[in-house]
Amino acid sequence: MPTRTAAQRREEAAREYDAFLATCPARQLLDRISDKWVTLVLSALADGPQRYSDLSRRIAGVSQKMLTQTLRSLERDGLLTRSVTPSVPVRVDYELTPLGRTLMPLISAIKSWAESHMTEVATARATYDNEGSPA
């Protein structure tokens, strides 16, 4: 095994988290946080802890399966916590972690941008559709 210089080791480490590379772990994380359900779940939890049923009611159109998968993946990534309170029925609350809160300014900005620019995007889509897509 050849010996590497400190500069080579630093360069290798920098390449390790280059999301443009197919094998980069950061690409998986970008895929996760760019998911619409993730964006909506994190946005809902920005208001504070919520129960599963509250999230389900607040996020229109999300299936039980997709909400469960999204919550589990966010918990696995350390972006939210799941707290179980023994009662009848059992109470389960979800809350952003400190790491999850660091993501909220970005998620909130993207959500706000989408909401405030939807009219322009709809106009662009209609124009594109009426002119036909390029061959």
Secondary structure, DSSP 8 states (H G I E B T S, - for coil): -----HHHHHHHHHHHT-TTSTT-HHHHHHHHHTSHHHHHHHHHHTTS-EEHHHHHHHSTT--HHHHHHHHHHHHHTTSEEEEEE-SSS-EEEEEE-HHHHHHHHHHHHHHHHHHHHHHHHHHHHHHHHHH----
